[in-house]
């Protein structure tokens, strides 16, 4: 192998996670860090999908939080939580330095994941 050869990586094992897309309506909660909305945690209303969507205008903190929320959602899946239960699980807990926090309150609902992605992109 020479230095010009590109290594080929193969995922041997990755933790289970919820599907990342849905065609169903979504319930979502804002993720706050130092009082600023940095993204949204969502769960599908009728299937097993859930994910975090960073808010583009929130900068690096929003994208950094994605790593923490991926880990948290994998933990929730491994512990048998439904996506909607996972959405409520962290509500009211202290702010995490990386993930931020979920405020107490009922989740909001939108007709589609695309609508939430647009909301996050709009600022």
NUNU-558682 format. One record per atom (N, C-alpha, C, O): atom name; y, z, x. Coordinates in pm, whole numbers, padded with zeros to 5 digits. Each point is the difference from the previous one (the first is absolute). Layout:
NUNU-558682
   at       yy       zz       xx
   CA        Y        Z        X
...
END
This chain:
NUNU-558682
   at       yy       zz       xx
    N   -00117    00000    00084
   CA    00117    00000   -00084
    C    00124    00000    00089
    O    00010    00079    00094
    N    00083   -00166   -00123
   CA    00124   -00005    00077
    C    00110    00072   -00077
    O   -00017    00038   -00116
    N    00129   -00020    00182
   CA    00113    00066   -00064
    C    00058   -00084   -00113
    O    00071    00052   -00086
    N   -00100   -00181    00086
   CA    00050   -00090   -00105
    C   -00081    00008   -00128
    O    00047   -00041   -00106
    N   -00168    00095    00115
   CA   -00084    00012   -00119
    C    00055    00105   -00094
    O    00043    00107    00043
    N   -00044   -00138   -00170
   CA    00047    00094   -00101
    C   -00118    00086   -00045
    O   -00106   -00052   -00033
    N    00124    00183    00032
   CA   -00110    00085   -00048
    C   -00020   -00021   -00150
    O    00093   -00031   -00074
    N   -00214    00047    00032
   CA   -00034   -00010   -00142
    C   -00035    00140   -00047
    O   -00092    00063    00052
    N    00166   -00015   -00151
   CA   -00023    00133   -00053
    C   -00078   -00010   -00129
    O    00021   -00090   -00082
    N   -00111    00182    00064
   CA   -00082    00004   -00120
    C    00004    00142   -00054
    O   -00027    00096    00072
    N    00062   -00083   -00199
   CA    00001    00131   -00063
    C   -00144    00045   -00021
    O   -00077   -00066   -00069
    N    00044    00177    00128
   CA   -00136    00053   -00012
    C   -00011    00085   -00125
    O   -00097   -00010   -00075
    N    00197    00093    00054
   CA   -00001    00086   -00118
    C    00144    00038   -00033
    O    00077    00040    00087
    N   -00043   -00052   -00213
   CA    00131    00046   -00049
    C   -00026    00087   -00122
    O   -00090   -00030   -00079
    N    00167    00135    00061
   CA   -00020    00085   -00118
    C    00022   -00079   -00129
    O    00080   -00094   -00004
    N   -00151    00133   -00099
   CA    00021   -00063   -00131
    C    00143    00024   -00045
    O    00060    00104    00028
    N   -00007   -00201   -00097
   CA    00133    00015   -00057
    C    00003   -00070   -00135
    O   -00088   -00080   -00033
    N    00190    00110   -00044
   CA    00017   -00064   -00129
    C    00038   -00147    00021
    O    00061   -00033    00102
    N   -00095   -00055   -00194
   CA    00049   -00138    00009
    C    00153   -00001    00007
    O    00066    00089   -00054
    N   -00011   -00187    00121
   CA    00144   -00007    00026
    C    00078   -00081   -00100
    O    00124   -00002    00003
    N   -00193   -00066   -00091
   CA    00069   -00083   -00100
    C   -00061    00025   -00137
    O   -00110    00052   -00015
    N    00188   -00091   -00085
   CA   -00046    00014   -00139
    C    00075   -00100   -00086
    O    00111   -00040    00033
    N   -00171    00002   -00143
   CA    00070   -00082   -00099
    C    00042    00086   -00119
    O    00059   -00050   -00096
    N   -00090    00179    00104
   CA    00033    00093   -00108
    C    00143    00054    00018
    O    00064   -00022    00103
    N   -00017    00091   -00204
   CA    00127    00073    00012
    C   -00019    00110    00105
    O   -00113    00042    00028
    N    00223    00005    00029
   CA   -00008    00105    00102
    C    00088    00119   -00037
    O    00108   -00016   -00056
    N   -00157    00133    00087
   CA    00081    00122   -00006
    C    00040    00030    00143
    O   -00079   -00019    00093
    N    00203    00066   -00076
   CA    00047    00024    00136
    C    00092    00120    00006
    O    00060    00042   -00100
    N   -00049    00013    00220
   CA    00092    00110    00028
    C    00080   -00036    00124
    O   -00052   -00066    00090
    N    00178    00109   -00084
   CA    00076   -00025    00122
    C   -00045    00095    00110
    O   -00043    00112   -00025
    N    00051   -00160    00146
   CA   -00025    00083    00118
    C    00135    00025    00065
    O    00072   -00093    00036
    N   -00039    00221   -00021
   CA    00129    00038    00055
    C   -00015    00056    00141
    O   -00097    00068    00031
    N    00195   -00098    00051
   CA    00008    00062    00133
    C    00147    00034    00022
    O    00086   -00087    00001
    N   -00061    00215    00018
   CA    00137    00050    00016
    C    00089   -00048   -00115
    O    00117   -00034    00020
    N   -00174    00033   -00142
   CA    00076   -00034   -00119
    C    00017   -00149   -00027
    O    00063   -00037   -00099
    N   -00119   -00048    00184
   CA    00013   -00145   -00015
    C   -00134   -00058   -00042
    O   -00104    00037    00054
    N    00105   -00128   -00150
   CA   -00123   -00068   -00041
    C   -00040   -00097    00111
    O    00074   -00094    00031
    N   -00193    00118    00029
   CA   -00046   -00088    00108
    C   -00111   -00095   -00046
    O   -00035   -00094    00071
    N   -00020    00119   -00190
   CA   -00106   -00086   -00050
    C   -00054    00053   -00130
    O    00056    00093   -00060
    N   -00166   -00154    00016
   CA   -00060    00036   -00127
    C   -00152    00007    00016
    O   -00061   -00088    00060
    N    00002    00193   -00115
   CA   -00145    00013   -00007
    C   -00041   -00043   -00140
    O    00056    00048   -00098
    N   -00153   -00139    00089
   CA   -00039   -00051   -00131
    C   -00150    00008   -00021
    O   -00078    00008    00095
    N    00040   -00009   -00222
   CA   -00140   -00006   -00042
    C   -00008   -00091   -00122
    O    00086    00004   -00088
    N   -00190   -00084    00084
   CA   -00021   -00088   -00115
    C   -00040    00082   -00121
    O   -00066    00103    00013
    N    00107   -00147   -00129
   CA   -00030    00074   -00123
    C   -00141   -00023   -00050
    O   -00053    00084   -00072
    N   -00009   -00197    00108
   CA   -00132   -00032   -00056
    C   -00109   -00028    00102
    O   -00114   -00022   -00040
    N    00144    00022    00168
   CA   -00106   -00022    00098
    C    00015    00098    00116
    O    00076    00096   -00010
    N   -00146   -00120    00118
   CA   -00012    00096    00108
    C    00095   -00027    00116
    O   -00031    00037    00113
    N    00146   -00099   -00136
   CA    00091   -00038    00107
    C    00112    00102    00018
    O    00046    00062   -00097
    N   -00003   -00046    00221
   CA    00114    00087    00034
    C    00051   -00037    00137
    O   -00075   -00052    00083
    N    00202    00078   -00058
   CA    00059   -00035    00129
    C    00141    00058    00008
    O    00054    00051   -00099
    N    00003   -00059    00216
   CA    00140    00036    00025
    C    00077   -00128    00028
    O   -00048   -00087    00074
    N    00167    00073   -00133
   CA    00087   -00115    00025
    C    00127    00052    00065
    O    00074    00077   -00062
    N   -00045   -00117    00187
   CA    00123    00045    00065
    C    00122   -00068   -00061
    O   -00007   -00114   -00045
    N    00117    00185    00045
   CA    00128   -00055   -00046
    C    00068   -00058    00124
    O    00040    00075    00089
    N   -00025   -00205   -00085
   CA    00051   -00070    00118
    C    00130    00055    00055
    O    00016    00009    00122
    N    00077    00026   -00209
   CA    00130    00048    00046
    C   -00005    00141    00058
    O    00100    00047    00055
    N   -00212    00020   -00067
   CA   -00011    00136    00054
    C   -00034   -00001    00149
    O   -00002    00106    00063
    N   -00024   -00222   -00006
   CA   -00019   -00013    00144
    C   -00135    00049    00050
    O   -00099    00000   -00072
    N    00099    00041    00199
   CA   -00123    00038    00069
    C   -00073    00115   -00068
    O   -00123    00003    00000
    N    00196    00092   -00056
   CA   -00064    00115   -00065
    C   -00092   -00046   -00113
    O   -00106    00058   -00022
    N    00147   -00163   -00050
   CA   -00080   -00051   -00111
    C   -00131   -00060    00049
    O   -00105    00021   -00060
    N    00112   -00094    00169
   CA   -00120   -00065    00053
    C   -00088    00100    00075
    O   -00123   -00013   -00001
    N    00184    00111    00064
   CA   -00077    00105    00067
    C   -00078    00083   -00102
    O   -00113    00041    00026
    N    00172   -00018   -00141
   CA   -00067    00077   -00106
    C   -00124   -00071   -00052
    O   -00092    00064   -00050
    N    00088   -00197    00063
   CA   -00117   -00075   -00048
    C   -00128    00045    00069
    O   -00106    00003   -00063
    N    00115    00031    00190
   CA   -00118    00047    00074
    C   -00049    00132   -00061
    O   -00120    00017   -00023
    N    00212    00075   -00002
   CA   -00037    00129   -00058
    C   -00058   -00016   -00140
    O   -00097    00067   -00035
    N    00155   -00156   -00046
   CA   -00049   -00018   -00136
    C   -00134   -00071   -00003
    O   -00081    00025   -00089
    N    00056   -00113    00184
   CA   -00133   -00062    00011
    C   -00104    00108    00028
    O   -00107    00000   -00061
    N    00138    00090    00153
   CA   -00092    00109    00031
    C   -00020    00091   -00120
    O   -00113    00040   -00029
    N    00219   -00007   -00040
   CA   -00010    00089   -00116
    C   -00083   -00064   -00112
    O   -00081    00067   -00064
    N    00103   -00195    00040
   CA   -00076   -00067   -00105
    C   -00148   -00014    00037
    O   -00086    00008   -00087
    N    00057   -00028    00213
   CA   -00140   -00003    00044
    C   -00064    00137   -00021
    O   -00115    00009   -00041
    N    00189    00096    00070
   CA   -00049    00137   -00022
    C   -00029    00021   -00149
    O   -00104    00056   -00036
    N    00197   -00100   -00049
   CA   -00018    00016   -00145
    C   -00123   -00075   -00048
    O   -00077    00053   -00081
    N    00057   -00173    00128
   CA   -00116   -00080   -00038
    C   -00129    00070    00045
    O   -00096    00009   -00076
    N    00095    00041    00200
   CA   -00118    00069    00053
    C   -00031    00128   -00077
    O   -00115    00044   -00003
    N    00217    00015   -00059
   CA   -00019    00123   -00075
    C   -00017   -00024   -00150
    O    00011    00092   -00081
    N   -00037   -00217    00045
   CA   -00036   -00033   -00138
    C    00115   -00004   -00099
    O   -00024    00002   -00121
    N    00146   -00007    00167
   CA    00114   -00005   -00092
    C    00017   -00141   -00055
    O   -00016   -00099    00071
    N    00050    00092   -00198
   CA    00040   -00129   -00056
    C    00138   -00033    00057
    O    00072    00091    00043
    N   -00033   -00218   -00041
   CA    00133   -00033    00048
    C    00112    00072   -00077
    O    00098    00043    00060
    N   -00112   -00031   -00192
   CA    00104    00068   -00078
    C    00007    00149    00035
    O    00109    00058    00001
    N   -00222    00004    00027
   CA   -00001    00140    00044
    C    00064    00012    00138
    O    00076    00094    00026
    N   -00105   -00188    00062
   CA    00060    00001    00134
    C    00152   -00012   -00009
    O    00072    00060    00079
    N   -00025   -00137   -00174
   CA    00144   -00019   -00019
    C    00069    00134   -00028
    O    00113    00022    00044
    N   -00179    00065   -00116
   CA    00058    00130   -00037
    C   -00030    00111    00102
    O    00066    00103    00001
    N   -00165   -00125    00084
   CA   -00050    00105    00088
    C    00107    00062    00090
    O    00002    00122    00018
    N    00084   -00201    00039
   CA    00099    00051    00097
    C    00133    00038   -00063
    O    00091    00042    00072
    N   -00075   -00057   -00202
   CA    00127    00030   -00067
    C    00039    00146    00021
    O   -00080    00091   -00024
    N    00201   -00070    00068
   CA    00054    00134    00015
    C   -00032    00068    00133
    O    00048    00111    00025
    N   -00128   -00175    00059
   CA   -00030    00062    00130
    C    00118   -00017    00095
    O    00085   -00087   -00021
    N   -00082    00169    00124
   CA    00108   -00005    00099
    C    00004   -00137    00067
    O   -00101   -00069    00011
    N    00219    00031    00034
   CA    00016   -00129    00065
    C   -00077   -00005    00132
    O    00011    00090    00083
    N   -00088   -00196   -00065
   CA   -00073   -00024    00123
    C    00090   -00081    00093
    O    00072   -00089   -00044
    N   -00075    00121    00172
   CA    00088   -00067    00096
    C   -00019   -00151    00004
    O    00095   -00074    00028
    N   -00215    00028   -00056
   CA   -00026   -00144    00004
    C   -00009   -00062   -00140
    O    00058   -00106   -00024
    N   -00128    00171   -00066
   CA   -00025   -00058   -00133
    C    00115    00020   -00098
    O    00010   -00073   -00098
    N    00076    00171    00123
   CA    00103    00032   -00098
    C   -00058    00091   -00107
    O   -00090    00080    00028
    N    00141   -00092   -00150
   CA   -00049    00086   -00108
    C    00005   -00073   -00133
    O    00074   -00097   -00018
    N   -00156    00146   -00074
   CA   -00003   -00051   -00137
    C    00068    00105   -00087
    O   -00046    00114   -00006
    N    00154   -00150   -00063
   CA    00066    00098   -00086
    C   -00086    00032   -00122
    O   -00085   -00079   -00041
    N    00109    00194   -00016
   CA   -00069    00040   -00123
    C    00056   -00084   -00114
    O    00120   -00024   -00008
    N   -00207   -00020   -00080
   CA    00043   -00078   -00116
    C   -00104   -00102   -00037
    O   -00095   -00026    00075
    N    00112   -00030   -00189
   CA   -00094   -00101   -00050
    C    00019   -00130    00077
    O    00112   -00034    00038
    N   -00221   -00039   -00015
   CA    00014   -00130    00064
    C    00069   -00100   -00093
    O   -00004    00013   -00122
    N    00067   -00111    00184
   CA    00061   -00110   -00073
    C   -00108   -00107   -00017
    O   -00105    00007    00064
    N    00131   -00105   -00150
   CA   -00098   -00107   -00019
    C    00070   -00135   -00004
    O    00108   -00015   -00057
    N   -00171   -00083    00119
   CA    00045   -00139   -00003
    C   -00117   -00088   -00041
    O   -00116    00037    00017
    N    00148   -00154   -00072
   CA   -00103   -00089   -00052
    C   -00088   -00061    00108
    O   -00113   -00043   -00029
    N    00163    00038    00153
   CA   -00080   -00064    00105
    C    00034    00056    00138
    O    00106    00059    00020
    N   -00196   -00079    00072
   CA    00023    00037    00139
    C    00113   -00085    00057
    O    00080    00048    00081
    N   -00073   -00174   -00120
   CA    00106   -00088    00047
    C    00138    00056   -00035
    O    00092   -00010    00080
    N   -00078    00067   -00198
   CA    00127    00059   -00042
    C    00037    00118    00092
    O    00117    00019    00032
    N   -00217    00060    00008
   CA    00027    00112    00090
    C    00038   -00049    00139
    O    00089    00056    00063
    N   -00155   -00160   -00015
   CA    00033   -00058    00130
    C    00143   -00052   -00002
    O    00074    00016    00097
    N   -00034   -00078   -00207
   CA    00139   -00048   -00015
    C    00097    00118    00000
    O    00106   -00007    00063
    N   -00141    00113   -00132
   CA    00086    00120   -00001
    C    00017    00054    00141
    O    00112    00035    00039
    N   -00218   -00027    00036
   CA    00008    00050    00137
    C    00082   -00091    00089
    O    00073    00047    00087
    N   -00083   -00176   -00109
   CA    00077   -00097    00080
    C    00149    00000   -00036
    O    00085   -00026    00085
    N   -00055    00055   -00212
   CA    00139   -00002   -00047
    C    00082    00117    00053
    O    00123   -00005    00004
    N   -00191    00108    00037
   CA    00071    00113    00057
    C    00007    00114   -00092
    O    00058    00103    00034
END
